[in-house]
Amino acid sequence: MPTSPNALKKTIENYYRFHSLIYDYSRWPILFGRNQLIRNVNLEQHSCRILEVGCGTGYNLLRIHQRYPHAHLTGLDTSAHMLSKAKKKLANCSTITFKECLFEKSAFNINERYDLIIFSYCLSMFHHNWKQAIDDANALLYSKGQVAVVDFDYTNYTMTRDIWEGVHVKMEGHLSPYFHQTFSKSKSKSISCYGGLWHYFFFIGQKLD
């Protein structure tokens, strides 16, 4: 995976140029736990501010909007093609904005904060700056703000790991421990799929003050 921001954005954009056309129809047997994550999010204020990093075609944002119709939503993605799909999907939502950029704290206004930040199957593609992305999310949360994550966890099979590496996914069990270190855990689970071919995890936690 390229390390410079421009090269990384170009690689991702080229990958999703085609995959944006089939994403919603092809990911259901792979991206487990997304609906479960949304069901387990519990926000006291319905007029809150929610950011999804790597929002893709807006699958999660639509479900969040249905559950919290008065929340202000921000969908961030590096792929213009994926954001185009998300904008169409949420065309009737007047409380959403979109950002086309890589996720980093400097992409936001100095006082911009959120009640909830969602990562759904994107951090496993952050090969070199995943820790920084988690730290930036922590910094962008209000006091007592929450983070909600679902992503690939690990595999015990070298061939499976190599196959996922071929599509830019790192599956080494590295994400979940850092979330447990950085946030106060609310809910967390690692789940086996396809007879243990790989595991995915979800985590919901609160900002530590």
N, C-alpha and C positions, 0 to 999 in steps of 0.2 A: 504494500500500500504506500503511495507517495507520502512524503512528509511535509512538503511545503503546502500552505493553504490553497494556493491557486491550482496546483497539480492535484491535490486531493479533491477539490470541488469538481474539477474537470473529469476525474475518474468516476466519481459518483454520478455526475450528470450523464455521462456516456452509458453507465450501467443501467440507469433508470429511464433512459430515453425509450427503450423497448419495454422494460419491465413495468413501467407505469400503466401500460395498456392492458396488462394481464394480472396486475398485482392483486386486485380484490378477488379474482377468480382462482388464483393459483396458490395463495398463502394459507388457506384454511387448514391443510393437513400438516403445516409446519409451525405456524405462529400460535401456539397454544397459550391459553391463560389470559388473553386480552380482556374478554368479557368478565372473567372472574375478578381481575384487577379492578375494573371500573366498579363492579358491584361492591367491592370491599372498601372503596374510598368513602370516607365519611367526613363531610365538611359542614360545620355548624352554620356558616354564613352562606346563603344561597347566592348572594351578590358578590361573590369572591372573584379573585383573579387567578386564572389557571393558564399555565404554559405547558405545551407539549413539545418536547425536543424530538426532532425526527418524526414529524406528524404524518409524513407520507401522504396518502390519499384521503386522510381525514377520518379513517375508520373509528378511532377512539374519540376524536373530537365530536363527532356526531352523537355518540352515545353519552358523552359528558354533557353536551348541550341538551339532550333529551332529559337527563337527570337533573341538571342545574340550569334551567333555561335563562336565568337572570345573571349567570356568571359571565364575566368578560374573559373571552378565550383568546389565546395567542398560539398560533401554529407556526413552528419554525422548521424549515427544511432547507437543504442545500440544493435540492433538485427542483427546477422550475416546472418540469413535467409532472412530478408528483404533486406539487402545489396547485397546478392547474386542475387536477382531479379533485383535490380537497376543496378548492374554491367553488367548484360546481356542486359538490356534495352539500356544502354549507351555504349555498347562495341565499337561503331564507333566514340565515342567522345574522342579525344586525349587530351583534355584540362580539364579533370576531375580527381579529387582524392577523395578517400573515407576514412572516419575515423570511426572506430568501437569503440565507447566509449560513456559515458554519457556526456552531454553538460555542460561544465564549463570552465571558462577562463584558468584555469591551464592546460587544455588539448591542448593548442595552444602555439606556440612559442611567446616569449615575445614581438616581434615586428610585429606579424601577425595581419593584418587588412583587412577589407572587405568594399566594396562599398555598398553591399546589403546583408542583412541577412533575411532569410525567415523562418517563423514558420507556418506550415500548420497542423492544428489538432493534435498538440503534447503538447502544453503548458497546455491544460486542463487535461492532464495526469500527470503533474508535481504537485503533491499534496502538497509537503512540501517546495519546493525550486523554485517555479515559479517566485517570485520576483527577486531572485538571478539570475535566468536564463535571465530575461529581462535586469537586470543591467549588466550582463556579455556580452550580445549582444551589449549593448550600448558602453561598453568599447572596444569591438572588431571592432567597425566601424571607418572608416576614418572620418575626419571632413567633415560634410555635407553628410555623409553616410546615407543610408535609411534602414528602417525595414519594412517588409511586412508580415502581419499576417492574417490568416483566421482560425477561430476556433469556437467551441461551445461557446455560450454566456450565456443564462440562460433559465430556464423553470419556469413556475408558478405552475407546477403540481408536487406534492410530489412523486407520483408513477413514473413519468418519471425520476425525479432526482435520485430516488433509483435504477431504472433499469440501468441508465448510470453509477452510482457508482459501480454497479456490474461488469462492464467491465472497471473499473479504470478511468472513466471520471468524472471530477468535473465540474458541470454546475451551477455556482452560480453568474454569472455576475461579477466576480472579475478581469478578465483579461483586458478588454477594458479600464476601468478607469485608470489603472496604465500605460498603453501605452500612454494615453492622458496626463498623468502627466509627463512622462519621455521623450517624443519626441514631436517635433513640428508637428502637424497634417497636413497631405496633403489630405488624403481621409479617410473617416470613415463612416461605416453604420452598423446598426444592423437590421437583416432581419428575419422575421417570416417564419417558414415552417410548413407544415402539419396543417394549421389552427391555428397556435399558440401553437402547442405541445411543441416546443422549438424554440429558436432564435439562430442564428449564427451571427458572425460579421466579417467584414474585416477592417483592419486598415493599412494605409501606412503613415509613418511619417519619419521625418528627425532628425538626431542627433542634440541635442542642444549644442552649443559651449559656 
